[in-house]
Amino acid sequence: MTAVGARLLDVVIPAIGSPAGVALNAGSELGMLFPPPRPTRRPHPTPPTLSA
């Protein structure tokens, strides 16, 4: 598979199958690192209230 430019984030990262970080322009002074996303925690559902 080959992907270049803007398609990299759309094609390659989802194909990895797990959270992954991305380094952009790693060899320049303007390079940036985007770490892998943290897993989100789903809130617990609110238990139903009992009416008397």
N, C-alpha and C positions, 0 to 999 in steps of 0.2 A: 504494500500500500504506500502511496506517495501523496503527501499533502503539503502545500506551501502556504505561507502568508496567513491570512485570516482564517483559512480553512483548517489550520492546525488545531485550533480549539474546538472546532465543530466536528472534526473527523477523528483525529488521533486520540485525544484525551478520553472521549467516551469508549473508544475501542480498548483502552487499557483494562477497564473493568473494575478498577478500584480507585479510591481517591489519589490524585497525583498533583504535584506542584508543577509550576511552569516558570522557567527562567527566560526572560526576554532581553535580548541584547547583552548577553552575559559578558562579553569581552569589552564592553564600552563603559565609559564613565556614567552613562545614563541607564545602565542595566537595572532591571528590576526582578525581584523574585516574588512570585505568588505562591504561598505555601498551600498544601492540600487543604481542602475545607474540613472543618471539624464536623463530626456527625451531629446532627440535630437531635435533641431529646424531645420526644413527643410528650405533651402534658397529659397527665392522668385524667381520664374522664371524671367529671363531677358525679358523685353518686346521687341517685334519685333521693329526694326527700320524702319521708313518710308522713302522711297526713293522718291526724287522729280522728 
